[in-house]
Amino acid sequence: MKKTRTILAALLLALACPAVAAVNVNCHISLKQPGNDSRTWPLTAQPNGMLMASEALPLTIRQQQVADGDDVRLVVTLTAEKDIYFNFGAQVTTDYKVDDCDFYLPGFWYHKNLRSPREAPSFHTSKSWNVREDRLSSPLTGVYDAASGHSLSVLRQFSTLASLHDALTTHQEGEVILGGATSLGYMGFDNATGRASLTFGYPYVESPRRYIRKLTLVDPITAFAKLRKGEKMEIAWIIREDQVSDYGEFVARTWLHCMERLNPQPLQPRFTPQEAKAQMTNYFRKAYVDDYALKYHSGHGLRIDDCKPVDHVQLGFCGRVLLNGFNALEYGEQHGDAELVRMGNAIFDSWLQHGFTAKGYFKEDMHIRQGIPADADCVHSIRQQSEAVYAVLHYLRYEKQHGRKHPEWEQKMRTLLDNMVTLLKADGHYPRKYRDDHSDIDASGGSTPSATSTLVMGYKYFGDKRYLQAAKRTVDYLEREIISKSDYFSSTLDANCEDKEAAISAVTATYYLAMVTKGQERQHCIDLCQQAAFFALSWYYLWDVPFAQGQMLGDMGFKSRGWSNVSVENNHVDVFVFELPHIVKWLSELPTPQTTKRPISQTTKRPISQTTKRPISQTTKRPISQTTKARFAQIYDVIFSSLTQLLPTSDRLCGIGVPGFNPEVVQHTQWDYGKNGKGFYNDIFAPGWTTASLWELFSPERTAGFLK
């Protein structure tokens, strides 16, 4: 029979009767003598708050549970009676059946991570996991039980976020004694019994496998911290239970909870937007390649030590060739820089002449020294095609405003947009990858929202309602298969898993459609945009992970708040934002709709498109709250102020060989892309997209101006 009292109620009862704490919070301590294997003792809570082992140990352990608003603050105090090396662990047990549960480790784990392959952390490999806190955008573990609607989370609480630190270790597997003091513990879940338990402790444990680089799992690690005789250490966590309607609401409410508890503040920006753009123009100058029929800024596969251009050309995704060409042209004309203007024009002219297949699609990816690939050898991705059209339509609008017409480009864009209308599947999704003849290579629909904004832009530029109707059909699919299921995946092209860029694409798609619709239809798009925004923002760090001395990022004073993890497969942070901050700010500034005397009926049928009979989502009844608006405004300020920290200049190169080439693979935890590890970059990087992303961040009126 289901327990009638909640987990949190049991914990609150423990405030009056400490012995009850053992019902739901189980603790253990592991002690290690150098040269010997560790020993582990389960701990039993006593009425006086002490945690006792079955035999006398060389330390005392006390737990205290304090009501903290609607939450419980669990504080564990360890006092050493002699020098010891220890690892303390705890778990909160539930009566949730694992099969009914989805889990949440912000920026690392969503649902059961079943979109990820078994070579990455997922339920495919194990149903129980523990990971270092610095892998997580918020140091939290959580579970949602669909059967009861209950959720439970545990958030690490630091006494101060300003003094966190880390220590180097001599080994990266097995039992390891830390080489100094660290602030890092671990978060996870244990499902061995078929009932969900949340696990946490200090210092860190990674089990049953440790994820060290892309699709590489290795042996586990357990770290031991030193506590000297007479020293005392206090460790605290916030335990929270909630009642929510679904996993999406669980993630949204948990993100707001983390914002409240961690309360990240903006940094003092290193550059103004104008100064940042001026620095990045050096990328345009030094990365430009005009040795081949197609001109481009080399943006993919460069070395960090010399940043010399290479022959690998990627039109969108990592390279963003046309968008950077437009940025160079626009900036050059604004500042009287003829060199940048020439580069921008040459890039567009060359791609107009040599960059299309006979069918009318862009040629996306090539090692151009080997020649431009034949049409039959081209693989198209809906994401890169959409990114290219996005750049060209901005270019065409800009040129038209300056009295310059490009009918050939307009015809190319009409052909490609018409192709996109034809390519759209009956259910409203686009294949992730396909060939010139529209045969699918990867029929997955996860990248669909990347096309929505392009179709809306096509409608605004050409006035063709077919493009708008296609965009609406994609949002129908997006709502039905992605947002309503909280399943954001398969948007990035070098991984096929749960990822941040899929959530950002969903935010962007629903924003674009909201900007060209009215009334209830527009409000519905806003509701969807808000839902997706919580997932996109869940990937962004709300705290500053610590580094050890000797790890370059820490020595430079890098703060991770406002940066974001990439995906389940790729555990590094980067500056991928593009339009997201502007949309989040827009959401924070929307007027609150006036409430009516009766809520919208669930049987009311006002779909986005004319081809579906779905009722309006229940989210239409939930306007953005003032709390959400305030937190969206706050995270906008954090992101905006943080992302130029590593932009290299001549007097502060930040580990990059050439000023203006913003780093990409920023390795902030014990994971690497193949080289160098925590506190450094991979040796190969893609500054094309980092430049384009920061440029969009500092061009807040570009999209709004186009859509208006």
Stockholm file with secondary structure:
# STOCKHOLM 1.0

chainA/1-708         MKKTRTILAALLLALACPAVAAVNVNCHISLKQPGNDSRTWPLTAQPNGMLMASEALPLTIRQQQVADGDDVRLVVTLTAEKDIYFNFGAQVTTDYKVDDCDFYLPGFWYHKNLRSPREAPSFHTSKSWNVREDRLSSPLTGVYDAASGHSLSVLRQFSTLASLHDALTTHQEGEVILGGATSLGYMGFDNATGRASLTFGYPYVESPRRYIRKLTLVDPITAFAKLRKGEKMEIAWIIREDQVSDYGEFVARTWLHCMERLNPQPLQPRFTPQEAKAQMTNYFRKAYVDDYALKYHSGHGLRIDDCKPVDHVQLGFCGRVLLNGFNALEYGEQHGDAELVRMGNAIFDSWLQHGFTAKGYFKEDMHIRQGIPADADCVHSIRQQSEAVYAVLHYLRYEKQHGRKHPEWEQKMRTLLDNMVTLLKADGHYPRKYRDDHSDIDASGGSTPSATSTLVMGYKYFGDKRYLQAAKRTVDYLEREIISKSDYFSSTLDANCEDKEAAISAVTATYYLAMVTKGQERQHCIDLCQQAAFFALSWYYLWDVPFAQGQMLGDMGFKSRGWSNVSVENNHVDVFVFELPHIVKWLSELPTPQTTKRPISQTTKRPISQTTKRPISQTTKRPISQTTKARFAQIYDVIFSSLTQLLPTSDRLCGIGVPGFNPEVVQHTQWDYGKNGKGFYNDIFAPGWTTASLWELFSPERTAGFLK
#=GR chainA/1-708 SS CCCSSCHHHHHHHHHHCGGGHHHHEEEEEEECCTTSCCEEEEEEECTTSBEECSSCCSEEEEEEEEEETTEEEEEEEEEESSCEEEEEEEEEEEEEEGGGEEEEETTTEEETCTTSCTTSSSTTTCSCEEEEGGGSSSSEEEEEETTTTEEEEEEEECSCGGGCCCCCCSCSSEEEECSSCCCCCEEEEECTTSEEEEEEEESCEEBSCEEEETTEEECCEEEEEEECTTCEEEEEEEEEEEECSSHHHHHHHHHHHHHHHHCCCCCCCSSCHHHHHHHHHHHHHHHEECSSSSCEECCSSEETTTCCCCSEEESSTTTCHHHHHHHHHHHHHHTTCHHHHHHHHHHHHHHHHHSBCTTSCBCCEEEGGGCCCCGGGCCEEHHHHHHHHHHHHHHHHHHHHTTCCCHHHHHHHHHHHHHHHHHCCTTSCCCSEECTTCCEEECCCTTTHHHHHHHHHHHHHHCCHHHHHHHHHHHHHIIIIIITTTCCBCCSTTCCSBBHHHHHHHHHHHHHHHHTCCHHHHHHHHHHHHHHHHHHHHTBCSSCCCCCTTCHHHHTTCCCTTCEECBSSCCCEECCCTTHHHHHHHHHHSCCCCCCSSCCCTTCCCCSSTTCCCCCCGGGGCCCCHHHHHHHHHHHHHHHHHTTTTCCBTTBCTTCSSTTCCCCCEECSSCBSSSSCTTEECSEECHHHHHHHHHHHTCTTHHHHHHC
#=GC SS_cons         CCCSSCHHHHHHHHHHCGGGHHHHEEEEEEECCTTSCCEEEEEEECTTSBEECSSCCSEEEEEEEEEETTEEEEEEEEEESSCEEEEEEEEEEEEEEGGGEEEEETTTEEETCTTSCTTSSSTTTCSCEEEEGGGSSSSEEEEEETTTTEEEEEEEECSCGGGCCCCCCSCSSEEEECSSCCCCCEEEEECTTSEEEEEEEESCEEBSCEEEETTEEECCEEEEEEECTTCEEEEEEEEEEEECSSHHHHHHHHHHHHHHHHCCCCCCCSSCHHHHHHHHHHHHHHHEECSSSSCEECCSSEETTTCCCCSEEESSTTTCHHHHHHHHHHHHHHTTCHHHHHHHHHHHHHHHHHSBCTTSCBCCEEEGGGCCCCGGGCCEEHHHHHHHHHHHHHHHHHHHHTTCCCHHHHHHHHHHHHHHHHHCCTTSCCCSEECTTCCEEECCCTTTHHHHHHHHHHHHHHCCHHHHHHHHHHHHHIIIIIITTTCCBCCSTTCCSBBHHHHHHHHHHHHHHHHTCCHHHHHHHHHHHHHHHHHHHHTBCSSCCCCCTTCHHHHTTCCCTTCEECBSSCCCEECCCTTHHHHHHHHHHSCCCCCCSSCCCTTCCCCSSTTCCCCCCGGGGCCCCHHHHHHHHHHHHHHHHHTTTTCCBTTBCTTCSSTTCCCCCEECSSCBSSSSCTTEECSEECHHHHHHHHHHHTCTTHHHHHHC
//
